[in-house]
Amino acid sequence: MFNKTILFIITLFLLFTGCNKKDDTMNIGVVLGLSGKYSSLGNAESDGIHLAFDEINYTINGKKIKLLEKNDAQDKQTDIKAIKELINNNVKLIIGNATSSMTQVSLDMLKSHPDILLFSATASSNDFNNKDDNFLRSNTGTTKQTYSKMIHFIKKNNIKNIVIIGDSNNKSYLKSYTKLLPQYLKEDHLVSTDLPYIDSNNNLQNILNQLKKYDNTDLILLVANSVDSAKIIQYLRVHHLNTNIICSGWANDNQFFQNIGKYGEGIYFLSSIAGNTDAHDKFTKNFVKLYGRKPDKFAKKGYVAASIIIQALQKNDNISKLKQTILTMKEFNTILGKITFNKYGDINAKVQNIFQIKNGTLKQLNE
């Protein structure tokens, strides 16, 4: 009888403590393009995010971190499904999306869920600027300051006629070039934006034919992912169109250099890279150790976004208060330098530098 009583008490105790045990796991959603032609961007960003959490053993203030990763496949309906699944799982923080167009889809979904914060590492469209909403990003939007080096480059080299080729599947990002650049250059330069978009229905011969219709083109501005950019450049060069080409930072990843071959020589980039800091060197060593390759800029941006989130959660691990915590802390030291948030959750604008491929290596121009 005594043993049965003891067993009954122990059972009640275990049931009581089990029912009242606090769940110390923080679920964080990650929504990126992990398949399709933009997958190099999404997967690199994902690798940077995972490395940041791996370095803290997926634990913050004694709470375990679980990343619930979804693939938006750069497709609206797929992204909507992914966001719905995270909403149903009561996720309060989503890291994503990689492109501006998919970010807009997610934000439209989250308008009715203001308690869920979307944090993007790479979305750069100006459509997101200066809005007090449930969206933060560690990537800068585009301003005249952002383009200052490019504007100087264009004027110094007496470039008068510019043609923009862009990707129709990321029009929000493309608009930063087609709408703003002509405004900043004013009437001294002609910026043509009426070429056919790059999409699954456009063939390269069509783009080449359209380019040949323009007289005295001085510069082609290519706003596309790394694989498409390399493919287009190869095709134009093989067909003896030797106009100078400058690529947006979107193309600046490892896949571009793996695909471009000898045709990359002389190609310009508008981009930014991290300086030589101890933190950046440590990150690079850890990345190579974990993944067996050097990180590209998108892996770095994913790591930066995750590290900002980690720093904020270490300060206050109430994930529902993350936006407030980040905006209160305001400044964060990262491998890409100091990042400062304003009251809307936008960060200080960074100048994009001009680079050129010389002897197979990307070199910054001294303007």
C-alpha positions in Angstrom: 0.0 0.0 0.0 2.9 2.3 0.9 4.7 1.7 -2.3 1.5 2.3 -4.4 1.0 5.6 -2.6 4.6 6.7 -3.3 4.2 5.7 -6.9 0.9 7.6 -7.2 2.5 10.8 -5.7 5.5 10.5 -8.1 3.2 10.0 -11.1 1.1 13.1 -10.1 4.3 15.1 -9.7 5.6 14.1 -13.1 2.3 14.9 -14.7 2.0 18.2 -13.0 5.5 19.4 -13.8 5.2 18.0 -17.4 2.0 19.9 -18.1 3.4 23.1 -16.7 6.9 22.9 -18.2 7.7 26.0 -20.1 8.7 25.5 -23.8 12.0 27.2 -24.1 12.3 26.7 -27.9 12.2 29.8 -30.2 10.9 29.0 -33.7 12.3 31.3 -36.4 11.0 31.0 -39.9 13.4 31.3 -42.9 11.9 31.8 -46.4 14.2 32.0 -49.3 14.5 31.0 -53.0 16.2 27.6 -52.6 15.4 26.2 -56.1 15.2 27.6 -59.6 17.5 30.1 -61.3 17.7 32.4 -58.2 18.7 29.5 -55.9 22.4 30.6 -55.7 21.2 33.8 -53.9 18.8 32.0 -51.6 21.1 29.1 -50.7 24.1 31.3 -50.1 22.1 33.5 -47.8 20.7 30.4 -46.0 24.3 29.2 -45.4 25.3 32.5 -43.8 22.2 32.4 -41.6 22.8 28.9 -40.4 26.5 29.6 -39.7 25.6 32.5 -37.4 23.2 30.3 -35.4 25.7 27.4 -35.5 28.3 29.6 -33.8 26.1 30.0 -30.8 25.0 26.4 -30.8 21.4 27.4 -31.7 21.0 28.7 -28.2 20.2 32.1 -26.8 19.9 32.8 -23.1 19.3 29.1 -22.4 16.6 28.9 -25.1 17.0 26.6 -28.1 16.6 28.1 -31.5 14.8 26.1 -34.2 15.0 27.4 -37.8 11.9 26.4 -39.9 13.2 26.8 -43.4 10.9 27.2 -46.4 11.5 27.5 -50.1 9.6 30.3 -51.9 11.0 29.1 -55.3 10.7 32.7 -56.5 7.0 31.9 -57.1 4.1 33.9 -55.6 1.8 31.0 -54.7 4.7 28.9 -53.3 5.7 31.9 -51.1 2.1 32.4 -49.9 1.9 28.8 -48.9 5.2 29.0 -47.0 4.1 32.1 -45.1 0.7 30.5 -44.3 2.5 27.5 -42.8 4.6 29.7 -40.6 1.7 31.7 -39.5 -0.1 28.5 -38.5 2.9 27.4 -36.5 2.7 30.7 -34.5 6.1 31.9 -35.8 6.7 35.5 -34.8 9.9 36.1 -36.8 10.6 35.3 -40.4 14.0 35.9 -42.0 13.3 36.5 -45.7 12.9 36.9 -48.5 16.0 37.1 -50.7 14.5 39.1 -53.6 12.5 42.3 -53.4 9.6 40.9 -55.4 9.1 37.9 -53.0 9.5 40.2 -50.0 6.6 42.3 -51.3 4.5 39.1 -51.6 5.3 38.2 -48.0 4.6 41.6 -46.7 1.2 41.7 -48.4 0.5 38.4 -46.6 1.6 39.8 -43.2 -0.4 43.0 -43.3 -3.1 41.2 -41.3 -0.5 39.8 -38.9 1.4 42.9 -37.6 2.7 40.8 -34.7 4.9 38.9 -37.1 8.2 40.5 -38.1 9.8 40.0 -41.5 13.5 40.6 -41.6 15.3 40.6 -45.0 19.0 40.4 -45.6 19.0 41.4 -49.2 15.8 43.1 -50.3 16.9 46.5 -51.6 13.8 48.0 -53.3 13.0 51.6 -52.4 9.3 50.5 -52.2 10.1 49.5 -48.6 11.6 52.8 -47.5 10.4 55.0 -44.6 7.5 52.8 -43.6 6.5 52.1 -40.0 5.5 48.5 -40.5 6.4 44.9 -39.5 9.5 44.8 -41.8 13.2 45.4 -41.1 16.2 44.8 -43.4 19.9 44.8 -43.0 20.4 45.7 -46.7 20.3 49.3 -47.8 17.8 50.8 -50.2 19.1 52.9 -53.1 19.7 56.6 -52.9 21.7 59.1 -54.8 24.5 58.5 -52.4 24.4 54.7 -53.2 24.9 55.5 -56.9 27.4 58.3 -56.3 30.4 56.2 -57.5 28.5 55.0 -60.6 27.4 58.6 -61.5 31.0 59.7 -61.2 32.2 56.8 -63.3 29.6 57.6 -66.0 30.5 61.3 -66.1 34.2 60.8 -66.0 34.1 58.4 -68.9 31.8 60.7 -70.9 29.1 57.9 -71.1 26.0 59.4 -72.8 23.9 56.5 -73.9 23.0 53.8 -71.4 20.7 50.8 -72.0 19.2 48.8 -69.1 18.4 45.1 -69.4 16.5 43.7 -66.4 14.7 40.7 -65.0 10.9 40.8 -65.1 10.6 38.4 -62.1 12.2 41.0 -59.8 10.7 44.3 -61.0 10.6 45.8 -57.6 14.5 45.7 -57.5 14.8 46.6 -61.1 12.8 49.8 -60.6 15.6 51.1 -58.4 17.6 51.4 -61.5 15.0 52.2 -64.2 13.3 54.9 -62.2 16.0 56.5 -60.0 19.1 56.4 -62.2 17.6 58.6 -65.0 16.6 61.1 -62.3 20.1 61.3 -60.8 21.8 61.6 -64.2 19.3 64.1 -65.5 19.2 65.3 -69.1 22.9 64.9 -69.8 22.6 61.2 -70.3 20.0 59.1 -72.2 18.9 56.0 -70.2 16.9 53.5 -72.3 14.7 51.0 -70.5 12.4 49.7 -73.2 14.3 46.5 -74.0 12.5 43.2 -73.5 12.7 41.8 -70.0 14.8 38.8 -69.2 12.4 36.0 -68.4 11.7 32.4 -69.5 10.1 33.5 -72.8 12.9 35.8 -74.0 15.6 34.3 -76.1 19.1 35.8 -76.2 18.9 36.5 -80.0 15.9 38.7 -79.3 17.9 40.7 -76.7 20.8 41.0 -79.2 18.6 42.2 -82.0 17.0 44.8 -79.8 20.4 46.1 -78.6 21.6 46.5 -82.2 18.7 48.9 -82.8 20.3 51.5 -80.4 22.8 53.8 -81.9 26.1 54.6 -80.1 25.3 52.7 -76.9 28.2 53.5 -74.5 27.2 51.2 -71.6 24.8 48.3 -70.9 23.5 48.1 -67.4 22.6 44.4 -66.7 20.2 43.9 -63.7 19.9 40.2 -63.4 21.1 37.2 -61.3 24.5 35.7 -61.7 23.6 32.8 -64.1 21.5 34.9 -66.4 24.1 37.7 -66.4 26.9 35.3 -67.4 24.8 33.7 -70.1 23.8 37.1 -71.7 27.4 38.4 -71.6 28.7 35.3 -73.2 26.1 35.5 -76.0 26.7 39.2 -76.7 30.5 38.7 -76.8 30.4 35.6 -79.0 28.2 37.7 -81.4 30.8 40.5 -81.4 28.8 43.0 -79.4 31.7 44.5 -77.4 29.9 47.4 -75.6 31.0 48.0 -72.1 28.8 46.2 -69.6 28.2 46.9 -65.9 26.3 44.4 -63.7 24.3 45.1 -60.6 25.4 43.7 -57.3 22.8 40.9 -57.7 25.2 39.1 -60.2 28.2 39.2 -57.9 28.4 35.7 -56.6 30.4 32.6 -57.1 28.2 31.2 -59.8 28.9 34.2 -62.1 32.6 33.5 -62.0 32.1 29.8 -62.5 30.0 30.4 -65.6 31.5 33.4 -67.3 34.9 32.1 -68.3 37.1 34.3 -70.5 34.1 36.5 -71.4 34.2 38.1 -68.0 37.4 40.0 -68.6 36.7 43.8 -68.5 33.1 43.5 -67.1 32.3 46.1 -64.5 30.3 45.6 -61.3 28.4 48.0 -59.1 28.7 46.4 -55.7 30.2 46.5 -52.2 32.4 44.1 -50.3 33.6 43.8 -46.7 36.9 45.2 -45.7 39.7 43.2 -44.0 38.6 43.1 -40.4 39.3 40.4 -37.8 35.6 39.6 -37.5 35.4 39.2 -41.3 38.4 37.0 -41.4 37.0 34.8 -38.6 33.7 34.5 -40.4 35.5 33.5 -43.6 37.5 30.8 -41.8 34.4 29.4 -40.1 32.4 29.4 -43.3 35.1 27.5 -45.2 35.4 25.0 -42.3 31.7 24.4 -42.3 30.9 24.4 -46.1 34.2 23.8 -47.8 34.1 26.9 -49.9 34.6 30.7 -49.6 31.5 32.8 -48.9 30.1 35.1 -51.5 28.5 38.5 -50.7 25.0 36.9 -50.2 26.3 34.5 -47.6 27.9 37.4 -45.8 24.6 39.3 -45.9 22.7 36.3 -44.5 25.2 36.1 -41.7 24.9 39.8 -41.0 21.1 39.6 -40.7 21.3 36.6 -38.4 24.0 38.2 -36.3 21.9 41.3 -35.8 18.9 39.2 -34.7 21.1 37.2 -32.4 22.6 40.3 -30.7 19.1 41.7 -30.2 17.6 38.5 -28.8 20.6 38.2 -26.4 19.6 41.6 -25.2 15.9 40.8 -24.9 14.8 37.2 -25.8 11.1 38.2 -26.1 10.9 37.5 -29.8 7.6 39.5 -30.0 9.5 42.6 -29.0 12.3 42.1 -31.5 11.6 45.1 -33.7 11.5 47.4 -30.6 14.7 45.9 -29.3 16.6 46.4 -32.6 15.4 50.0 -33.0 16.3 50.8 -29.4 19.8 49.3 -29.7 20.0 51.1 -33.1 23.7 50.3 -33.9 25.2 46.9 -34.6 28.8 45.9 -35.3 28.9 43.4 -38.2 31.5 41.8 -40.5 30.4 44.4 -43.1 31.0 47.3 -40.7 28.7 49.3 -38.5 25.0 49.2 -39.3 22.6 51.8 -38.0 18.8 51.6 -38.1 16.6 54.6 -38.3 13.1 54.8 -36.7 11.5 53.0 -39.7 13.9 50.1 -39.6 15.9 51.2 -42.7 19.7 51.2 -42.4 22.2 53.9 -43.3 22.8 54.1 -47.0 26.1 52.6 -48.3 28.0 53.7 -51.3 28.2 51.1 -54.1 31.7 51.0 -55.5 32.8 50.2 -59.1 34.7 47.0 -59.7 36.2 45.5 -62.8 37.3 41.9 -63.7 41.0 42.1 -64.5 42.9 38.9 -65.2 40.0 36.9 -63.8 39.9 38.8 -60.5 37.5 41.4 -59.3 39.4 44.7 -58.6 38.0 47.9 -57.2 38.6 50.9 -59.3 40.3 53.9 -57.8 37.9 56.7 -58.9 
